Amino acid sequence: MNGAGTYPHRGRIEHIRRAATLGGNLDRSKGSPLLKRDADVFLHQSLSSPCVSTIAAASGIWITDKDGRRYMDFHGNSVHHIGYSHPKLVAAIKAQLDDLPFAPRRFTCDPAVELAEIAPANLGKVLFTTGGSDANEVALKIARAATGRFKTISFWDSFHGAGMGAASVGGEATFRSHIAGPLMTGCEHVAPFACYRCPYNHTSPDIVTLGKALGGGILPIAACIARRDLDVCGDFAIGHYTHEKNPVTCRAALTTIGIIEEEGLIDRAAELGDYAMARLHANLTDCPIAGDIRGRGLMFGVEIVTDRAKKTAGNALAEQIYYTCMDAGLSFKISHGCVLTLSPPMTISRDDLDIALAIVETAILDATLIR
């Protein structure tokens, strides 16, 4: 806030709304029939169904609903690192479909082996799955088989997937509280801490799991990668997934990794992330409802509080800010009820990043005035 008592980005809000709108049609009635059909046929669950909006197109950082309303997508279920519909990825998938569309289990193919071979030398054994939850289940099985132990330690409020084992080691109530009877035994939980500042300075993990963006925001693929000496499960099945060597999903992953390397997206994410964090700190430091501002690369969050000194979570305020931002053309996620979680594609331009940050800053500062 400047000395005149006005907020620097409020004057841009109409420009932002125009920039985020395609066709100028804000009538959302066209999507209503599809939303009703969706609610009628899908099992209802928290954070998913019924849906709050429709989607008709996705390209780059943008998603478009059935009314022509465009949103910058700063959520993307964390799969849109290279942006939606990257032309090189789309072309590679189409070519692979023409070449070899599927490989039954126990038949290998070039894309699957090529993808497995790029794992780090100290993590030379791989199993592909269709989602991160399954990859974590595989990791748990390997760890049990290799150690003969069954207890795990993980953080409260952590998310490791929706499967029974993954939900057991995870700490989010959304994925645990509805389950009748005991979860998997031996799952211990501790308070979260800044693990990237780990005092033990661990650098060569035993097992790594990855997923989400591995398929480039188009196809589902995840991986469990382990040390070679942990290849101890040959006498029984630890994954046995129908699509564990699918040539199309493996080609998508290979191409996605290639795009990240060729376009220098890791360095770009670090540079833009540093810029975004500096800007958020500069513009929100004096805002009484902005608590902790944290992040790394192009994933950052602003904690919304009602009392800064007591760090009282401002869940209702966060929701209000979220819908204000949606109205201005920016979609993102709220974590833990009060953290505005912003995760744009690594391909975002600095100009678009500035527009999105202005939307967030304006919504937060306006919420400060009217609360």
Number of C-alpha atoms within 10 A of each C-alpha: 14 8 6 6 7 11 15 14 18 16 11 13 17 11 12 18 21 14 16 22 17 16 11 14 10 13 11 14 10 13 17 14 9 15 16 12 11 16 13 12 10 12 10 13 10 9 9 10 15 18 16 10 12 19 14 13 14 17 14 18 24 20 22 20 18 18 19 20 22 30 25 26 28 23 19 24 13 15 21 28 26 25 23 24 18 18 11 13 24 15 14 16 22 13 14 18 14 9 11 14 14 16 17 14 13 10 9 14 16 12 21 22 14 13 20 19 13 12 14 12 10 14 20 17 19 21 21 29 27 21 18 24 23 25 26 26 24 26 23 20 16 20 20 14 16 14 9 9 10 14 14 15 12 18 16 16 17 16 19 23 21 17 15 16 21 24 24 25 29 25 21 18 13 14 19 18 10 8 10 7 6 8 16 14 12 13 16 15 17 11 9 11 9 6 9 8 9 9 7 7 9 9 5 10 11 14 20 16 21 18 24 21 23 26 26 29 24 19 19 21 28 27 25 24 26 24 18 15 12 18 14 12 12 7 6 8 10 16 17 14 16 13 19 23 27 25 26 27 28 30 24 29 28 22 22 23 18 14 17 18 12 9 13 13 18 13 14 18 21 16 13 18 21 15 16 22 20 12 16 20 16 10 18 19 15 12 15 16 26 25 25 16 18 14 17 13 19 25 21 19 23 26 24 28 23 19 14 15 9 8 15 15 20 20 19 14 19 25 18 14 23 21 15 19 24 18 16 25 24 27 24 21 20 18 15 13 16 22 24 22 21 23 25 27 25 25 20 20 12 12 9 15 18 14 22 24 18 22 25 24 24 24 22 25 24 15 16 15 7 6 8
